[in-house]
Structure formats: C-alpha cells, structure tokens
Amino acid sequence: MRFHPPLSEFTVSLAMALFLCAGPASAGPLSAGGNHRGEDHSNENHCCSDLSNANLSEANLFNTDLSGSDLTDANLKDANLAGADLSNVIFSESNLKDGNLAGADLSGANLSGVNLNGADLSGATYDETTVWPDSFDPETAGATQDSGGTASDTGGDSTGSQSPLSAPVPAGSDVGRLALVALMLACAAFGLRDDARIES
C-alpha cells in the first residue's frame, strides 16, 4: 500500500491551476481622489464622472467612455487611453506624461496646463473647441482636427472609437494565464496517472 503525502503532485497542480483561473481581483469603481494605479477599466462607461485628483497612472482605459468627466489634477502618467471617448473632458492641470491617447476623441476637451510630454496622440481627433496647453501643436504630435464628418467618413464605428484590434495586449493578459492553467492541468493529469500506476 502506497503512502500518500499530505499534498500530492495532483493536489498541488490542481490548486495552482484554480488560482490562475481566478486571476486578479476585479478593479473597484473609479472615484475622485481614488488610487486606481494599474487598474483595468477598459471598455467601461464612466461618462460624466468626477475623477478629479484620481491616481490613474498606468491604468488601462482603452476604449473607455469618459466623455464629460472631470479629471482635473488627475495623474494619468503612462495610462492607456487609446480609442477612449474623451470628448468634453476637463483635464486641467492633469498629468498625461507618456500616456497613450492614440485614436482617442478629444473633441471639446480642456487640456489647459496638462503635461503631454511623451504622450502618443497618433490618430487622435479634436475640434475647434478643444483647448490645448500653451505652445502645444496637436498636429505635430499626430492628432488631426475633425472636420465634422461622420464615423462612416473616417472608417470608424458608430461611437467613433478605434477597433479593439488596434489595442496593445495588456500585461498579464488572459492568454498567458490560460497557457499556465493548461500546463498545470497537464501536470495534474500526469501526477494522477502515476499515482494510479503505482497503486496498481
């Protein structure tokens, strides 16, 4: 009769697989003055929200609707805002250094006093009501002024946002997690088979 240790290879592998399936805890709701560094809020609707003084550095806000929101004095350093609806957002005195705003809609946004050093504005759109920081040239940074055409004129969808296919794959994506889960389950299966062979 074989002695079974308290934690067999099968038990350990199965526990690790279940842990990886669970993934990271879901991000809490965005709030004014809240610390949301590195959180994933992609494809969410936060229209007309008060997010002033919030820490959103390194946050994933891809394709998120933030239209009409107040982001005064917010920290958005290294944040991913690609394809986001930022129309009529108040960014006054916020930090967008090294942020990704590619394909974002900045129509009517107030970016006075904003730090845009190193920010990616390629494909971003703005209109005549958009307020830029002093001496900042949006076209040199890659943004284009909206001439008032519809989404069909520019090849976008009905919201004017970019296709999710253009979004960078976030770190710690489900693809890597699923691969690790598959590996752990395979190890568990082999461990269970070895147990059955020895016992027989």
C-alpha positions in Angstrom: 0.0 0.0 0.0 1.5 3.3 -1.0 1.9 6.2 1.5 0.3 9.4 0.2 1.9 12.6 1.5 -0.4 15.4 2.7 -0.1 17.3 -0.6 0.4 15.0 -3.6 1.6 16.3 -7.0 -2.0 16.2 -8.3 -3.3 18.3 -5.4 -0.6 21.0 -5.8 -1.0 21.2 -9.5 -4.8 21.4 -9.3 -4.6 24.2 -6.7 -2.2 26.2 -8.8 -4.5 25.9 -11.8 -7.5 27.1 -9.9 -5.6 30.0 -8.5 -4.5 31.1 -12.0 -8.1 30.7 -13.3 -9.3 33.1 -10.7 -7.0 35.8 -12.0 -6.6 39.2 -10.4 -9.3 40.8 -8.3 -11.6 43.0 -10.2 -10.9 46.7 -10.1 -13.2 48.8 -7.8 -15.3 51.7 -9.1 -13.5 54.8 -10.2 -13.7 57.7 -7.8 -12.5 61.3 -7.2 -9.2 61.2 -5.4 -9.1 57.4 -5.5 -5.9 55.3 -6.1 -6.6 53.3 -9.3 -3.0 52.8 -10.4 -2.6 50.0 -12.9 -6.3 49.0 -12.7 -8.1 47.7 -15.8 -11.2 49.8 -16.7 -11.1 49.1 -20.4 -14.4 49.2 -22.4 -16.3 50.7 -19.4 -18.7 53.6 -19.3 -17.7 56.4 -16.9 -19.5 59.2 -18.7 -19.8 62.5 -16.7 -17.9 61.1 -13.7 -16.0 63.2 -11.1 -12.5 61.7 -11.2 -10.6 64.9 -10.1 -7.3 64.2 -8.3 -7.6 60.5 -9.0 -4.4 58.4 -9.5 -4.9 56.6 -12.8 -1.2 56.1 -13.6 -0.6 53.0 -15.7 -4.3 52.3 -15.7 -5.9 50.6 -18.8 -8.7 52.8 -20.0 -8.7 51.5 -23.6 -11.9 52.3 -25.4 -13.5 53.7 -22.2 -16.2 56.3 -22.3 -15.1 59.2 -20.1 -17.0 61.9 -22.0 -18.0 64.9 -20.0 -15.9 63.7 -17.0 -13.9 65.9 -14.6 -10.2 64.8 -14.5 -8.8 68.0 -13.1 -5.4 67.4 -11.4 -5.6 63.6 -12.2 -2.5 61.5 -12.6 -2.7 59.7 -15.9 1.0 59.1 -16.4 1.6 56.0 -18.6 -2.1 55.4 -18.8 -3.6 53.6 -21.8 -6.4 55.8 -23.2 -6.2 54.5 -26.8 -9.6 54.7 -28.5 -11.3 56.3 -25.5 -14.1 58.8 -25.7 -12.5 61.9 -24.1 -14.9 64.4 -25.6 -15.7 67.4 -23.3 -13.4 66.0 -20.6 -11.8 68.6 -18.2 -8.1 67.6 -17.9 -6.9 70.9 -16.5 -3.5 70.6 -14.8 -3.6 66.8 -15.1 -0.5 64.6 -15.8 -0.7 62.7 -19.1 3.0 62.2 -19.5 3.9 59.2 -21.7 0.2 58.4 -21.9 -1.3 56.5 -24.9 -4.1 58.6 -26.5 -3.9 57.0 -29.9 -7.2 57.2 -31.7 -8.9 59.0 -28.8 -11.7 61.5 -29.3 -10.6 64.8 -27.7 -13.4 67.0 -29.2 -14.3 69.8 -26.7 -11.7 68.6 -24.2 -10.0 71.1 -21.9 -6.3 70.3 -21.7 -5.0 73.6 -20.4 -2.0 73.2 -18.2 -1.7 69.5 -18.9 1.6 67.7 -19.1 1.6 65.9 -22.5 5.4 65.2 -22.7 5.9 61.9 -24.4 2.2 61.3 -24.9 1.1 59.3 -28.1 -1.6 61.3 -29.9 -1.4 59.5 -33.2 -4.8 59.2 -34.8 -6.5 61.2 -32.0 -9.1 63.6 -33.1 -10.1 67.1 -31.8 -12.2 70.0 -32.9 -12.1 73.8 -32.8 -13.4 73.8 -29.2 -10.6 71.6 -27.9 -8.3 73.6 -25.5 -4.6 72.7 -25.7 -1.7 73.6 -23.4 0.2 76.8 -24.3 2.6 76.4 -27.3 1.4 72.8 -27.9 0.9 71.8 -31.5 -1.5 68.8 -31.7 -0.9 68.1 -35.4 2.9 67.8 -34.8 2.0 65.3 -32.0 -0.1 63.2 -34.5 -3.6 64.4 -33.8 -6.0 65.5 -36.5 -8.7 68.1 -36.4 -12.2 66.7 -37.0 -13.8 68.4 -40.0 -17.3 67.5 -38.8 -17.6 64.3 -40.8 -19.5 61.2 -39.5 -17.9 58.0 -38.3 -18.6 56.4 -41.7 -16.4 59.1 -43.3 -13.4 58.1 -41.3 -14.0 54.3 -41.3 -14.7 54.2 -37.6 -17.7 52.6 -35.9 -20.8 54.4 -34.6 -19.0 55.6 -31.5 -16.0 57.0 -33.3 -13.7 54.7 -31.4 -10.9 52.6 -32.8 -11.2 48.9 -33.4 -10.1 46.8 -30.4 -7.8 45.0 -32.8 -5.5 48.1 -32.7 -5.2 47.9 -28.9 -2.0 46.7 -27.3 -2.3 43.4 -25.4 -2.2 44.4 -21.7 0.4 42.8 -19.4 -0.9 39.7 -17.6 -3.4 39.0 -20.3 -5.8 36.0 -20.3 -3.7 34.3 -23.0 -0.7 33.9 -20.7 -2.9 32.9 -17.8 -4.7 30.2 -19.8 -1.4 28.8 -21.0 -0.2 28.4 -17.5 -3.6 26.8 -16.5 -3.2 24.3 -19.3 0.3 23.4 -18.1 -0.8 23.0 -14.5 -3.7 20.7 -15.5 -1.4 18.6 -17.6 0.9 18.2 -14.7 -2.0 17.3 -12.5 -3.2 14.6 -15.0 0.3 13.0 -15.2 0.6 13.0 -11.4 -2.8 11.3 -11.1 -1.9 8.7 -13.7 1.4 8.0 -11.9 -0.4 7.6 -8.6 -2.8 5.0 -10.2 0.0 3.1 -11.8 2.0 2.8 -8.6 -1.1 1.8 -6.5 -1.9 -1.0 -9.1 
